[in-house]
Amino acid sequence: MGKLMNRLNITALMVSVLMFCSLAYSPPPLPKKEIDYSELIRLQKEREADFEVKRIADAYAKMSDRERVRGDAEAYKIR
């Protein structure tokens, strides 16, 4: 039992040293790129537009053929 404990202690020491070395020599984290306010607004509007397109596509997929034809005719007439 004593030899096993010595081996476990040595293994734990080796793991600790290796972990310390890997953390000590790892590169520092890169600075975060700051996004300006206009970029955030643009990204939010893009996201909202994507959701709107998905909502319309889902509604169109749920329509019957008759409703689609009538809706397409109305959309064409508006132009």
MDTraj code that builds the backbone (N, CA, C; nanometers):
import mdtraj as md
import numpy as np

residues = "MET GLY LYS LEU MET ASN ARG LEU ASN ILE THR ALA LEU MET VAL SER VAL LEU MET PHE CYS SER LEU ALA TYR SER PRO PRO PRO LEU PRO LYS LYS GLU ILE ASP TYR SER GLU LEU ILE ARG LEU GLN LYS GLU ARG GLU ALA ASP PHE GLU VAL LYS ARG ILE ALA ASP ALA TYR ALA LYS MET SER ASP ARG GLU ARG VAL ARG GLY ASP ALA GLU ALA TYR LYS ILE ARG".split()
xyz = np.array([
    [0.0817, -0.1190, 0.0000],
    [0.0000, 0.0000, 0.0000],
    [0.0864, 0.1258, 0.0000],
    [0.2009, 0.1197, 0.0674],
    [0.2900, 0.2350, 0.0753],
    [0.3479, 0.2716, -0.0598],
    [0.3843, 0.1672, -0.1398],
    [0.4408, 0.1935, -0.2720],
    [0.3366, 0.2583, -0.3631],
    [0.2121, 0.2126, -0.3493],
    [0.1048, 0.2686, -0.4307],
    [0.0843, 0.4165, -0.3971],
    [0.0863, 0.4505, -0.2698],
    [0.0682, 0.5895, -0.2287],
    [0.1830, 0.6758, -0.2800],
    [0.3054, 0.6216, -0.2757],
    [0.4201, 0.6969, -0.3268],
    [0.4044, 0.7223, -0.4763],
    [0.3585, 0.6211, -0.5501],
    [0.3397, 0.6382, -0.6945],
    [0.2303, 0.7417, -0.7226],
    [0.1217, 0.7364, -0.6444],
    [0.0149, 0.8342, -0.6639],
    [0.0629, 0.9757, -0.6316],
    [0.1430, 0.9907, -0.5274],
    [0.1967, 1.1219, -0.4923],
    [0.2892, 1.1744, -0.6019],
    [0.3731, 1.0872, -0.6551],
    [0.4644, 1.1271, -0.7628],
    [0.3851, 1.1653, -0.8872],
    [0.2841, 1.0853, -0.9189],
    [0.2005, 1.1149, -1.0358],
    [0.1291, 1.2485, -1.0169],
    [0.0746, 1.2732, -0.8994],
    [0.0068, 1.3991, -0.8720],
    [0.1030, 1.5166, -0.8831],
    [0.2253, 1.4999, -0.8345],
    [0.3261, 1.6049, -0.8449],
    [0.3598, 1.6326, -0.9915],
    [0.3753, 1.5276, -1.0706],
    [0.4081, 1.5451, -1.2125],
    [0.2940, 1.6172, -1.2854],
    [0.1708, 1.5784, -1.2552],
    [0.0561, 1.6433, -1.3186],
    [0.0516, 1.7901, -1.2799],
    [0.0772, 1.8195, -1.1533],
    [0.0755, 1.9590, -1.1079],
    [0.1821, 2.0416, -1.1791],
    [0.3023, 1.9860, -1.1927],
    [0.4107, 2.0577, -1.2602],
    [0.3759, 2.0800, -1.4071],
    [0.3225, 1.9780, -1.4730],
    [0.2858, 1.9927, -1.6145],
    [0.1741, 2.0954, -1.6330],
    [0.0769, 2.0950, -1.5441],
    [-0.0305, 2.1931, -1.5537],
    [0.0226, 2.3345, -1.5320],
    [0.1121, 2.3514, -1.4352],
    [0.1707, 2.4824, -1.4094],
    [0.2476, 2.5313, -1.5320],
    [0.3269, 2.4424, -1.5913],
    [0.4064, 2.4814, -1.7089],
    [0.3164, 2.5187, -1.8264],
    [0.2111, 2.4398, -1.8476],
    [0.1236, 2.4703, -1.9610],
    [0.0504, 2.6023, -1.9395],
    [0.0112, 2.6331, -1.8159],
    [-0.0552, 2.7606, -1.7896],
    [0.0431, 2.8772, -1.7932],
    [0.1647, 2.8545, -1.7494],
    [0.2632, 2.9614, -1.7445],
    [0.3077, 3.0033, -1.8843],
    [0.3095, 2.9091, -1.9777],
    [0.3595, 2.9398, -2.1113],
    [0.2492, 2.9519, -2.2160],
    [0.1245, 2.9532, -2.1739],
    [0.0171, 2.9702, -2.2715],
    [0.0109, 3.1173, -2.3124],
    [-0.0287, 3.1446, -2.4357],
    [-0.0330, 3.2843, -2.4807],
    [-0.1430, 3.3611, -2.4079],
    [-0.1228, 3.4898, -2.3916],
    [-0.2266, 3.5695, -2.3237],
    [-0.3518, 3.5780, -2.4115],
    [-0.4662, 3.5964, -2.3517],
    [-0.5875, 3.6062, -2.4325],
    [-0.5839, 3.7303, -2.5210],
    [-0.6413, 3.7163, -2.6392],
    [-0.6447, 3.8288, -2.7321],
    [-0.7465, 3.9320, -2.6836],
    [-0.7173, 4.0582, -2.7074],
    [-0.8156, 4.1606, -2.6681],
    [-0.9418, 4.1477, -2.7524],
    [-1.0558, 4.1708, -2.6898],
    [-1.1818, 4.1604, -2.7630],
    [-1.1974, 4.2796, -2.8570],
    [-1.2460, 4.2487, -2.9748],
    [-1.2715, 4.3551, -3.0709],
    [-1.3973, 4.4293, -3.0262],
    [-1.3858, 4.5581, -3.0127],
    [-1.5005, 4.6360, -2.9698],
    [-1.5907, 4.6626, -3.0898],
    [-1.7184, 4.6354, -3.0711],
    [-1.8161, 4.6604, -3.1766],
    [-1.8844, 4.7921, -3.1440],
    [-1.8871, 4.8810, -3.2414],
    [-1.9508, 5.0088, -3.2149],
    [-2.1031, 4.9965, -3.2190],
    [-2.1678, 5.0987, -3.1741],
    [-2.3130, 5.0975, -3.1584],
    [-2.3851, 5.0761, -3.2915],
    [-2.3362, 5.1400, -3.3965],
    [-2.4022, 5.1251, -3.5268],
    [-2.3919, 4.9817, -3.5786],
    [-2.2822, 4.9146, -3.5469],
    [-2.2660, 4.7741, -3.5870],
    [-2.3666, 4.6858, -3.5122],
    [-2.3880, 4.7140, -3.3836],
    [-2.4858, 4.6383, -3.3066],
    [-2.6265, 4.6573, -3.3618],
    [-2.6608, 4.7807, -3.3984],
    [-2.7930, 4.8093, -3.4553],
    [-2.8095, 4.7361, -3.5879],
    [-2.7064, 4.7374, -3.6710],
    [-2.7129, 4.6705, -3.8008],
    [-2.7328, 4.5200, -3.7823],
    [-2.6598, 4.4608, -3.6881],
    [-2.6745, 4.3177, -3.6623],
    [-2.8135, 4.2841, -3.6104],
    [-2.8690, 4.3696, -3.5262],
    [-3.0028, 4.3465, -3.4731],
    [-3.1070, 4.3557, -3.5847],
    [-3.0934, 4.4532, -3.6734],
    [-3.1888, 4.4671, -3.7842],
    [-3.1789, 4.3481, -3.8794],
    [-3.0577, 4.2989, -3.9031],
    [-3.0411, 4.1796, -3.9864],
    [-3.1123, 4.0603, -3.9244],
    [-3.0948, 4.0423, -3.7942],
    [-3.1581, 3.9322, -3.7230],
    [-3.3108, 3.9426, -3.7313],
    [-3.3633, 4.0637, -3.7120],
    [-3.5078, 4.0844, -3.7209],
    [-3.5593, 4.0552, -3.8620],
    [-3.4849, 4.0963, -3.9635],
    [-3.5254, 4.0702, -4.1018],
    [-3.5243, 3.9201, -4.1298],
    [-3.4262, 3.8490, -4.0783],
    [-3.4214, 3.7037, -4.0970],
    [-3.5418, 3.6364, -4.0322],
    [-3.5792, 3.6824, -3.9130],
    [-3.6963, 3.6251, -3.8454],
    [-3.8242, 3.6547, -3.9230],
    [-3.8338, 3.7741, -3.9802],
    [-3.9529, 3.8108, -4.0571],
    [-3.9644, 3.7242, -4.1826],
    [-3.8528, 3.7025, -4.2507],
    [-3.8540, 3.6171, -4.3702],
    [-3.8950, 3.4754, -4.3326],
    [-3.8427, 3.4251, -4.2224],
    [-3.8790, 3.2900, -4.1783],
    [-4.0274, 3.2832, -4.1420],
    [-4.0789, 3.3866, -4.0751],
    [-4.2196, 3.3886, -4.0381],
    [-4.3094, 3.3864, -4.1620],
    [-4.2741, 3.4665, -4.2624],
    [-4.3536, 3.4713, -4.3856],
    [-4.3442, 3.3389, -4.4603],
    [-4.2251, 3.2802, -4.4652],
    [-4.2081, 3.1518, -4.5333],
    [-4.2890, 3.0421, -4.4639],
    [-4.2907, 3.0426, -4.3321],
    [-4.3702, 2.9439, -4.2587],
    [-4.5192, 2.9621, -4.2855],
    [-4.5643, 3.0881, -4.2853],
    [-4.7061, 3.1154, -4.3126],
    [-4.7419, 3.0717, -4.4544],
    [-4.6546, 3.0982, -4.5506],
    [-4.6791, 3.0601, -4.6900],
    [-4.6846, 2.9082, -4.7033],
    [-4.5988, 2.8382, -4.6283],
    [-4.5955, 2.6918, -4.6359],
    [-4.7238, 2.6310, -4.5785],
    [-4.7865, 2.6995, -4.4831],
    [-4.9089, 2.6473, -4.4215],
    [-5.0342, 2.6755, -4.5054],
    [-5.0233, 2.7644, -4.6038],
    [-5.1395, 2.8002, -4.6855],
    [-5.1785, 2.6868, -4.7794],
    [-5.3063, 2.6857, -4.8131],
    [-5.3507, 2.5909, -4.9157],
    [-5.3156, 2.6498, -5.0523],
    [-5.3237, 2.5662, -5.1555],
    [-5.2924, 2.6132, -5.2906],
    [-5.3848, 2.7274, -5.3318],
    [-5.5103, 2.7179, -5.2937],
    [-5.6072, 2.8207, -5.3304],
    [-5.5702, 2.9556, -5.2673],
    [-5.5307, 2.9531, -5.1408],
    [-5.4912, 3.0767, -5.0737],
    [-5.3643, 3.1345, -5.1352],
    [-5.2720, 3.0484, -5.1734],
    [-5.1477, 3.0955, -5.2361],
    [-5.1757, 3.1665, -5.3669],
    [-5.2626, 3.1070, -5.4494],
    [-5.2933, 3.1679, -5.5790],
    [-5.3608, 3.3031, -5.5585],
    [-5.4549, 3.3090, -5.4660],
    [-5.5240, 3.4355, -5.4401],
    [-5.4253, 3.5397, -5.3862],
    [-5.3388, 3.4995, -5.2937],
    [-5.2404, 3.5922, -5.2380],
    [-5.1407, 3.6394, -5.3423],
    [-5.0973, 3.5489, -5.4293],
    [-5.0045, 3.5877, -5.5365],
    [-5.0716, 3.6844, -5.6329],
    [-5.1997, 3.6608, -5.6634],
    [-5.2714, 3.7495, -5.7540],
    [-5.2868, 3.8884, -5.6929],
    [-5.3169, 3.8941, -5.5626],
    [-5.3301, 4.0233, -5.4962],
    [-5.1961, 4.0968, -5.4919],
    [-5.0906, 4.0231, -5.4651],
    [-4.9575, 4.0852, -5.4609],
    [-4.9188, 4.1371, -5.5987],
    [-4.9530, 4.0652, -5.7024],
    [-4.9210, 4.1059, -5.8392],
    [-5.0024, 4.2287, -5.8769],
    [-5.1292, 4.2344, -5.8336],
    [-5.2182, 4.3451, -5.8660],
    [-5.1698, 4.4744, -5.7998],
    [-5.1105, 4.4635, -5.6825],
    [-5.0640, 4.5809, -5.6087],
    [-4.9498, 4.6493, -5.6827],
    [-4.8689, 4.5748, -5.7492],
    [-4.7531, 4.6332, -5.8201],
    [-4.8021, 4.7179, -5.9275],
])
top = md.Topology()
chain = top.add_chain()
for i, resn in enumerate(residues, 1):
    res = top.add_residue(resn, chain, resSeq=i)
    for name in ("N", "CA", "C"):
        top.add_atom(name, md.element.get_by_symbol(name[0]), res)
traj = md.Trajectory(xyz[None], top)
